[in-house]
Structure formats: structure tokens, C-alpha cells
């Protein structure tokens, strides 16, 4: 095995794999170092794909329970938990096989082990010795961030890693955290039949989207019977044969069969010894620019360890930029490949779904833009009324002066799928007037973007 490479990619998930493929295409001699015991990456093995497989079953159970609204009378559905696990496993095995083949049979050397920097151009991989590279891409992903709460560490709480194994469907569940994992977990178990509570330290319930969208999700959760506890943090955990007893900061006590900690993720970088590579000590996240370049010029980064938004499409964009720019750096050419933070897109697969694309109204105004917004509800839109959406809405954000579309936010049935329409609009810098020239098929849910655009056009004029 070669000991010297043009590029070493540390991490073989979505961002690292994209970087390696891109660099190979540029003619570089590449190695990928992967320390996980199982190949595939977080998204395939424990993140996006298994959770969405489980949510699909949950959503269908919920739809059956709500079928009487559409004139259908059915008995209470029952869940075959073994069949659910088997379906999920079969799907994930297929997704994993594709990635494993790509890693094991790619035109790069795959080195299995954890990497540690010993100098800016040298790493040591456990069981394999030292390797030298002219450039690096760090794509080591992230780990669950678990707070230090008395009694928590000694209790059998679940994280997202446990949920995807679906050990059981508890009678009652408390979820701590209201990000994507927290909200999806709450809707997953509510749909499967559990009694669910969500603990949120503050309002809004979902802080990453427009306040009106978060308020709509609060109403949906209330309709579903999900108990929302605001303004309190988890202070103490006790567990015995009867379940969990949770003491909150304002004295509230909750009991449940299962506690789910969904308190975020932290970049997995502590083991890399980055100070030896030239980074400042006590780094919490690797900062990258639009070229995926770090403060150490020959080291690039991609994905959860570096991205301001931990989503797969940005990890891939960052990885592709990193791989291309590593080649440019070695050829003494300007770094031209970029990932575009304007195209941020964040989705939560609740029922209905939540999406945020581009800038929020506050973010645009904080950037010095005279921004305006428009809003339209699904219960006043033809297809939205047909499918029975009661609380959902969409918002568009635009520059008052130019009319350029800056962002969008919404909650609605399958809204993440047709929010790509707005991603295209932002990518091409379309104005509201430009956007309204594009026809939408009637009646569709996606047609609602034209409704809110018409509302916003009146505001702009």
C-alpha cells in the first residue's frame, strides 16, 4: 500500500465520498480513511434513511386513524413490529450495499482505521502506520451531544441511534429537544401509538423556521395529543422497573416508559489531534469558507464536522468543492469550486412536513436587506382543502427593491418535495415577477407557491 498520496480523505460518509470521487476525476492519487466498524455513513446507517423508513409506517398508521374525515370507516390498525423492522433493514441493506461497493471498489485506497494527525502533512492510522499527503479533506461527521444531567448517564435513555433499531413501541415517551431528530421522534412514536410529550426550553417550538410555521406545528401537535412542555429544562433523571421519572427546572415531574434525548449533535473532531495539523486548540467545529478550505490552506473539510447546517446535500456540495479545490491547489490554480450557502435547505419529516429554504425574514434583514414576506395557508388553497390540511402554510421572502426571492418557509403535506421549486428560484436569482411567469399544474399542493407569490407581488407593487 502506498504511503504517500496527493489527497487523503478522512471519513467515508456522504461528504468524504463526494470529495474522493471528485478528486479521482481530477487525476489525484487518493486514499480514504474510515474508522467506523461498518461502512455506509451516518445518513444511510443511522440517520436519514432508516428514520424515514420508520416514519413512513407511522404516517400511514396515522392516516388510517384519520380516514373517517374522508368517508372511510376502519377499525383501529395494529402494528406488526417485526415486519416494520424487516422492511427497514431490507431497505437500509440495499442503500448500504451501493455505498460499500463504491468505497471498496473505488479508484482510491480504502484504509480502515481511525486517523490522528502527527504533523500538518502526516496522519497515523491505527494498525496501519503513518501516511503522508499533500492535501487532506476532513469529513468525520458528528456524534450525539448528550448533556450532563444527574442520573441520565445511568439510565437506559434512547438516542436516534437506538430509535432506528426500533427495540419496542413504548406506551409513553418523553422527547427532550425540538430539532429535526426531536420533532421527527415525537411524530414517529405518536403515529405508532405512544403517548408523547416534548420538552422545549423555550418558544418557538421549532426555532429554525419562521415563527408562523412553528406556531402551525404547535397547533398540529396539540391536535395529535402531543403534550408540549415549554420553558423548562431537564434537571434530574431517575429510572427503575416502573420507568423514568423526570424532574424539570420549574419543578414539573413527568413519568414515562421511555426517554429520548434529541439534544443535537457535535462535530466528531476531538480524536483527530488537529492542533498537530496547525489548527488552534480546543476547536469545537472546523470552519470552512465557500471553497471548503480551512484555516490551514492544504486542509479542506466537508459535512457535519464543518458545515453550519448538517444536511446531506450541503455535505456533498462541500465534498465536491473540497475535492476539486485540492486538485486546483496542487496545480497552483485558483480555487474556483464553491458550495453555496444561499442554497441552504432544511427539512423536518413531521406530519405534515416542515421546510426552510434560503434566508428567513430576520436573517435577510440582519444582512441589511430591505426584505418583505408573504404568507398563504393550505386551508384556503384548493388541493390543500382536498387533502384536509388544517394548519399548514407557506411563506416567501423577497428583496423589496429588486423583487428577488431570498427564502421560503412552510409546513404542509410533503412540502419538502416541492420546496425544491424555491431552491431553483433562489439558485437562478429569480424575482417574484419571474417566478410568476412559470406555470403550475392545477390542482396541486406545489401550486401554493404561486399563490403566496401573488400576495407578495401586491406587497412589492
C-alpha positions as CSV (number, residue, x, y, z in Angstrom):
1,X,0.0,0.0,0.0
2,X,1.2,3.4,-0.9
3,X,2.3,5.6,2.0
4,X,2.1,8.9,0.1
5,X,-0.9,10.5,-1.5
6,X,-2.0,13.6,-3.3
7,X,-5.1,13.6,-1.1
8,X,-6.2,11.8,2.0
9,X,-9.9,12.0,2.8
10,X,-10.6,11.2,6.5
11,X,-14.2,9.9,6.6
12,X,-16.1,7.9,4.1
13,X,-19.7,9.2,4.5
14,X,-21.5,11.5,2.1
15,X,-19.1,14.4,2.2
16,X,-15.9,12.3,2.2
17,X,-17.1,10.0,-0.6
18,X,-18.1,13.0,-2.8
19,X,-14.6,14.6,-2.2
20,X,-12.8,11.3,-3.1
21,X,-14.8,10.8,-6.3
22,X,-14.3,14.4,-7.4
23,X,-10.5,14.3,-6.7
24,X,-10.2,11.0,-8.6
25,X,-11.9,12.6,-11.5
26,X,-9.2,15.3,-11.4
27,X,-6.5,12.7,-11.6
28,X,-5.3,12.7,-8.0
29,X,-3.9,9.8,-6.1
30,X,-6.4,9.4,-3.3
31,X,-6.9,7.4,-0.1
32,X,-10.0,7.3,2.1
33,X,-9.6,6.6,5.8
34,X,-12.7,5.2,7.5
35,X,-12.7,4.5,11.2
36,X,-16.2,3.2,11.6
37,X,-16.7,-0.5,12.2
38,X,-19.4,-0.5,9.5
39,X,-19.2,1.2,6.1
40,X,-22.0,3.3,4.9
41,X,-22.0,6.6,6.8
42,X,-24.5,8.2,9.2
43,X,-27.2,9.1,6.7
44,X,-27.6,5.5,5.4
45,X,-26.9,3.5,8.6
46,X,-28.5,5.6,11.5
47,X,-29.8,8.8,10.1
48,X,-31.9,10.0,7.1
49,X,-32.8,6.7,5.5
50,X,-33.8,4.4,8.4
51,X,-35.7,7.2,10.2
52,X,-37.7,8.0,7.0
53,X,-38.5,4.3,6.6
54,X,-39.9,4.1,10.1
55,X,-41.8,7.4,9.7
56,X,-43.5,6.1,6.5
57,X,-45.1,3.4,8.5
58,X,-46.0,5.8,11.3
59,X,-47.6,8.3,8.9
60,X,-49.7,5.5,7.2
61,X,-51.0,4.4,10.6
62,X,-51.9,7.9,11.4
63,X,-53.6,8.4,8.0
64,X,-55.7,5.2,8.6
65,X,-56.8,6.6,12.0
66,X,-57.8,9.9,10.4
67,X,-59.6,8.1,7.4
68,X,-63.1,8.9,8.7
69,X,-62.6,12.5,7.6
70,X,-62.6,11.2,4.0
71,X,-65.7,8.9,4.4
72,X,-63.8,5.7,5.3
73,X,-64.7,3.7,8.3
74,X,-61.9,1.4,9.6
75,X,-61.1,-0.5,12.7
76,X,-58.1,0.6,14.8
77,X,-55.0,-0.5,12.9
78,X,-52.4,-2.7,14.5
79,X,-48.6,-2.7,14.0
80,X,-46.5,-5.7,13.2
81,X,-43.2,-4.5,14.7
82,X,-41.2,-7.4,13.3
83,X,-42.5,-6.6,9.8
84,X,-41.6,-2.9,10.3
85,X,-38.0,-3.8,11.4
86,X,-37.6,-6.2,8.5
87,X,-38.8,-3.7,5.9
88,X,-36.4,-1.1,7.3
89,X,-33.5,-3.5,7.4
90,X,-34.1,-4.6,3.8
91,X,-34.2,-1.0,2.6
92,X,-31.1,0.0,4.5
93,X,-29.1,-3.1,3.4
94,X,-29.8,-2.0,-0.2
95,X,-28.7,1.6,0.3
96,X,-25.6,0.4,2.3
97,X,-24.6,-2.1,-0.4
98,X,-24.4,0.7,-3.0
99,X,-22.1,2.8,-0.8
100,X,-19.9,-0.1,0.3
101,X,-19.3,-1.1,-3.3
102,X,-18.4,2.5,-4.1
103,X,-15.9,2.6,-1.2
104,X,-14.4,-0.9,-1.6
105,X,-14.1,-0.8,-5.4
106,X,-13.4,2.9,-5.9
107,X,-10.3,4.1,-7.7
108,X,-8.8,5.1,-4.3
109,X,-7.2,3.2,-1.5
110,X,-9.6,2.4,1.4
111,X,-7.8,2.3,4.8
112,X,-9.9,1.1,7.7
113,X,-9.0,2.7,11.0
114,X,-9.1,5.9,13.0
115,X,-6.8,8.7,11.9
116,X,-4.8,11.1,14.0
117,X,-2.6,14.0,12.8
118,X,1.0,13.8,13.7
119,X,2.0,16.8,11.6
120,X,0.3,19.1,9.1
121,X,1.0,16.6,6.3
122,X,1.1,13.3,8.2
123,X,-1.5,11.1,9.8
124,X,-1.2,7.9,11.8
125,X,-3.9,5.3,11.2
126,X,-4.3,2.7,13.9
127,X,-3.0,-0.7,12.7
128,X,-1.6,0.8,9.5
129,X,1.2,3.2,10.5
130,X,1.8,6.7,9.1
131,X,0.6,8.2,5.8
132,X,1.7,11.4,4.2
133,X,-0.5,13.6,1.9
134,X,-0.1,16.9,0.1
135,X,-3.7,17.7,0.9
136,X,-6.5,16.5,3.2
137,X,-10.2,16.5,3.4
138,X,-11.7,16.1,6.9
139,X,-15.2,14.6,6.8
140,X,-15.5,12.8,10.1
141,X,-19.2,13.6,10.7
142,X,-20.7,14.1,14.2
143,X,-21.8,12.4,17.4
144,X,-24.8,12.7,19.7
145,X,-24.5,15.6,22.1
146,X,-25.7,14.4,25.5
147,X,-26.0,17.0,28.4
148,X,-24.7,16.2,31.8
149,X,-27.9,15.7,33.7
150,X,-27.8,14.0,37.1
151,X,-29.0,10.4,36.7
152,X,-29.1,10.5,32.9
153,X,-25.9,8.5,32.2
154,X,-27.1,5.6,34.4
155,X,-30.5,5.3,32.7
156,X,-31.4,3.4,29.5
157,X,-32.4,6.5,27.5
158,X,-32.6,6.4,23.8
159,X,-30.9,8.5,21.1
160,X,-31.6,8.4,17.4
161,X,-29.1,5.5,17.1
162,X,-31.3,3.4,19.4
163,X,-34.6,4.5,17.7
164,X,-33.6,3.2,14.3
165,X,-33.2,-0.2,15.8
166,X,-36.9,0.1,17.0
167,X,-36.4,-2.0,20.1
168,X,-40.1,-1.5,21.1
169,X,-43.0,0.9,20.9
170,X,-43.3,2.3,24.5
171,X,-46.7,3.2,25.8
172,X,-45.4,6.6,26.8
173,X,-42.4,8.7,25.5
174,X,-40.8,11.9,26.5
175,X,-38.6,13.7,23.9
176,X,-36.1,16.2,25.0
177,X,-35.2,18.5,22.1
178,X,-37.1,20.2,19.3
179,X,-34.7,20.0,16.3
180,X,-35.2,17.6,13.4
181,X,-34.5,14.5,15.5
182,X,-36.7,15.6,18.4
183,X,-39.7,16.5,16.3
184,X,-39.4,13.5,14.0
185,X,-39.1,11.2,17.0
186,X,-42.2,12.7,18.6
187,X,-44.3,12.3,15.4
188,X,-42.9,8.8,14.8
189,X,-44.0,7.4,18.2
190,X,-47.3,9.3,18.2
191,X,-48.1,7.7,14.9
192,X,-47.1,4.3,16.2
193,X,-49.5,4.7,19.1
194,X,-47.4,6.1,22.0
195,X,-48.4,8.9,24.3
196,X,-45.8,11.6,23.6
197,X,-44.5,14.7,25.4
198,X,-41.9,17.1,24.1
199,X,-39.8,19.2,26.5
200,X,-38.7,22.6,24.9
201,X,-36.7,25.1,26.9
202,X,-38.2,28.0,25.0
203,X,-40.6,29.1,22.3
204,X,-40.8,29.0,19.4
205,X,-41.2,25.2,19.3
206,X,-39.1,25.0,16.0
207,X,-36.6,27.8,16.1
208,X,-35.1,27.2,12.6
209,X,-38.2,28.3,10.7
210,X,-40.4,31.3,10.6
211,X,-42.4,31.9,13.8
212,X,-45.7,31.4,12.0
213,X,-44.6,28.0,10.7
214,X,-43.6,27.0,14.2
215,X,-47.0,28.1,15.6
216,X,-48.7,26.0,13.0
217,X,-46.7,23.0,14.1
218,X,-47.7,23.7,17.8
219,X,-51.3,23.5,16.8
220,X,-50.8,20.3,14.8
221,X,-49.0,18.7,17.8
222,X,-51.9,19.8,20.1
223,X,-54.4,18.2,17.7
224,X,-52.5,15.0,17.7
225,X,-52.5,14.9,21.5
226,X,-48.7,15.6,21.9
227,X,-48.1,17.3,25.2
228,X,-45.8,20.3,24.8
229,X,-43.9,21.5,27.9
230,X,-42.3,24.9,27.4
231,X,-39.8,26.9,29.4
232,X,-38.3,24.0,31.4
233,X,-35.1,22.0,31.1
234,X,-34.4,18.5,32.2
235,X,-32.8,18.7,35.7
236,X,-32.8,15.1,37.0
237,X,-33.5,11.6,35.8
238,X,-34.4,8.6,37.8
239,X,-35.1,5.1,36.4
240,X,-36.5,1.9,37.9
241,X,-38.6,-1.0,36.9
242,X,-41.6,1.2,36.6
243,X,-39.9,3.5,34.0
244,X,-38.5,7.1,34.1
245,X,-39.2,9.9,36.5
246,X,-38.1,13.2,35.1
247,X,-37.7,16.4,37.2
248,X,-37.8,19.6,35.2
249,X,-36.3,23.0,36.1
250,X,-39.6,24.6,37.3
251,X,-40.5,21.6,39.4
252,X,-42.6,19.8,36.9
253,X,-42.4,16.0,37.2
254,X,-43.0,13.7,34.2
255,X,-43.2,10.0,34.2
256,X,-42.7,7.8,31.0
257,X,-41.8,4.4,29.8
258,X,-39.0,5.8,27.5
259,X,-36.9,8.9,27.5
260,X,-35.5,10.1,24.2
261,X,-32.6,12.6,24.2
262,X,-32.6,14.6,21.0
263,X,-30.3,17.4,22.1
264,X,-28.3,17.9,19.0
265,X,-25.0,16.6,17.5
266,X,-21.4,17.8,17.9
267,X,-18.6,17.6,15.3
268,X,-16.5,14.4,15.7
269,X,-13.1,16.0,15.7
270,X,-11.6,15.5,19.2
271,X,-9.8,12.3,18.2
272,X,-8.0,14.0,15.2
273,X,-5.4,15.9,17.2
274,X,-6.0,18.9,15.0
275,X,-3.5,21.1,16.9
276,X,-0.7,19.0,15.3
277,X,-2.1,19.9,11.9
278,X,-1.9,23.6,12.6
279,X,-5.4,24.4,14.0
280,X,-6.0,26.3,17.2
281,X,-6.5,24.2,20.3
282,X,-10.0,23.5,21.7
283,X,-11.7,23.7,18.3
284,X,-15.4,23.0,18.5
285,X,-16.1,22.9,14.8
286,X,-13.9,23.2,11.7
287,X,-14.6,26.4,10.0
288,X,-14.6,26.4,6.2
289,X,-15.1,29.0,3.5
290,X,-17.1,28.8,0.3
291,X,-14.3,26.7,-1.2
292,X,-14.4,24.2,1.7
293,X,-10.9,25.4,2.7
294,X,-10.0,25.6,6.4
295,X,-7.6,28.0,8.1
296,X,-4.8,25.5,7.2
297,X,-4.7,26.1,3.4
298,X,-3.9,22.5,2.3
299,X,-6.7,21.0,4.5
300,X,-10.3,21.1,3.4
301,X,-13.4,19.9,5.3
302,X,-17.0,18.8,4.5
303,X,-20.1,17.7,6.2
304,X,-21.2,17.7,9.8
305,X,-17.7,18.3,11.2
306,X,-17.6,21.7,9.4
307,X,-21.0,22.6,7.9
308,X,-23.1,25.3,9.6
309,X,-26.1,23.2,8.6
310,X,-25.8,19.4,9.0
311,X,-27.6,18.1,5.9
312,X,-26.6,15.7,3.3
313,X,-26.9,17.9,0.2
314,X,-24.6,20.5,1.7
315,X,-22.1,17.8,2.7
316,X,-22.0,16.5,-0.9
317,X,-21.6,20.1,-2.3
318,X,-18.8,20.8,0.3
319,X,-17.1,17.5,-0.5
320,X,-17.2,18.1,-4.2
321,X,-15.8,21.6,-3.8
322,X,-13.1,20.2,-1.5
323,X,-12.0,17.5,-3.9
324,X,-11.9,19.9,-6.9
325,X,-10.1,22.6,-4.9
326,X,-7.5,20.2,-3.6
327,X,-6.6,19.4,-7.2
328,X,-6.5,23.1,-8.1
329,X,-4.2,23.8,-5.1
330,X,-1.8,21.1,-6.2
331,X,-1.9,22.5,-9.8
332,X,-1.3,26.0,-8.4
333,X,-4.6,27.2,-9.9
334,X,-7.2,29.5,-8.3
335,X,-9.7,27.7,-6.1
336,X,-12.9,28.0,-8.2
337,X,-15.2,25.3,-6.9
338,X,-17.7,26.5,-4.3
339,X,-20.6,25.3,-2.2
340,X,-23.4,27.9,-2.0
341,X,-24.8,28.7,1.5
342,X,-27.6,30.6,-0.3
343,X,-29.0,27.2,-1.2
344,X,-29.4,26.1,2.4
345,X,-32.4,23.8,2.7
346,X,-33.6,22.3,5.9
347,X,-36.5,19.8,6.3
348,X,-38.2,18.1,9.2
349,X,-40.2,15.0,8.3
350,X,-43.0,15.5,10.7
351,X,-46.7,15.1,9.7
352,X,-47.1,17.4,7.9
353,X,-43.5,18.3,7.0
354,X,-41.6,21.5,7.8
355,X,-39.2,23.2,5.4
356,X,-36.9,26.2,5.4
357,X,-35.1,27.3,2.2
358,X,-32.6,30.1,1.9
359,X,-32.9,33.1,4.3
360,X,-35.6,33.7,6.9
361,X,-37.1,37.2,7.1
362,X,-34.9,38.1,10.2
363,X,-31.8,36.7,8.6
364,X,-32.3,38.8,5.5
365,X,-32.9,42.0,7.5
366,X,-29.9,41.3,9.7
367,X,-27.9,41.1,6.4
368,X,-29.0,44.7,5.7
369,X,-31.6,43.8,3.1
370,X,-35.0,45.5,3.0
371,X,-36.9,42.3,2.9
372,X,-40.6,41.6,2.9
373,X,-42.7,38.5,3.3
374,X,-45.9,37.0,2.1
375,X,-48.0,34.2,3.6
376,X,-50.6,31.8,2.3
377,X,-52.5,29.0,4.1
378,X,-53.3,25.5,2.8
379,X,-56.8,25.6,4.2
380,X,-57.5,28.4,1.7
381,X,-55.9,26.5,-1.3
382,X,-57.8,24.1,-3.5
383,X,-55.6,21.0,-3.2
384,X,-54.8,21.8,0.4
385,X,-58.5,21.7,1.3
386,X,-59.0,18.5,-0.7
387,X,-56.3,16.7,1.3
388,X,-57.6,18.1,4.6
389,X,-54.7,20.2,5.7
390,X,-55.9,22.4,8.5
391,X,-52.9,24.3,9.9
392,X,-50.2,24.4,7.1
393,X,-49.0,27.5,5.4
394,X,-46.1,28.8,3.3
395,X,-44.1,32.0,3.3
396,X,-41.9,33.6,0.7
397,X,-39.2,36.2,1.5
398,X,-38.1,38.7,-1.2
399,X,-35.9,41.8,-1.6
400,X,-38.3,44.8,-1.6
401,X,-36.1,46.7,-4.1
402,X,-35.3,44.1,-6.7
403,X,-38.1,41.6,-6.0
404,X,-35.5,38.8,-5.8
405,X,-36.7,35.7,-4.0
406,X,-34.4,35.2,-0.9
407,X,-36.1,32.4,1.0
408,X,-39.1,30.4,1.9
409,X,-40.6,28.6,4.9
410,X,-43.6,26.3,5.3
411,X,-45.5,23.5,6.8
412,X,-47.6,21.2,4.7
413,X,-48.1,17.8,3.2
414,X,-45.0,16.5,1.5
415,X,-43.8,20.2,1.3
416,X,-40.1,19.2,1.3
417,X,-40.6,17.6,-2.1
418,X,-42.0,20.7,-3.8
419,X,-39.8,23.2,-1.9
420,X,-37.2,22.4,-4.5
421,X,-39.1,24.8,-6.7
422,X,-37.9,27.6,-4.5
423,X,-34.4,26.3,-4.3
424,X,-34.3,26.6,-8.1
425,X,-35.7,30.1,-8.0
426,X,-33.1,31.2,-5.4
427,X,-30.3,29.5,-7.4
428,X,-31.3,31.4,-10.5
429,X,-31.9,34.6,-8.6
430,X,-35.5,34.8,-9.9
431,X,-37.7,37.7,-8.9
432,X,-41.3,37.3,-7.8
433,X,-42.3,38.5,-11.3
434,X,-40.0,36.0,-13.0
435,X,-41.4,33.2,-10.8
436,X,-45.0,34.0,-11.6
437,X,-44.2,33.6,-15.3
438,X,-43.7,29.8,-14.7
439,X,-46.9,27.8,-14.9
440,X,-48.0,25.5,-12.1
441,X,-50.3,22.5,-12.7
442,X,-53.8,22.7,-11.1
443,X,-54.8,21.5,-8.7
444,X,-51.5,20.6,-6.9
445,X,-50.1,21.3,-3.5
446,X,-47.0,22.8,-5.1
447,X,-49.2,25.4,-6.8
448,X,-49.4,27.2,-3.4
449,X,-46.0,28.9,-4.1
450,X,-47.7,30.9,-6.9
451,X,-50.5,31.9,-4.5
452,X,-48.1,33.4,-2.0
453,X,-46.0,34.9,-4.8
454,X,-49.1,36.7,-6.0
455,X,-49.7,38.0,-2.4
456,X,-46.1,39.2,-2.3
457,X,-46.3,40.8,-5.7
458,X,-49.1,43.1,-4.4
459,X,-46.8,44.0,-1.4
460,X,-43.9,44.8,-3.7
461,X,-46.0,46.9,-6.0
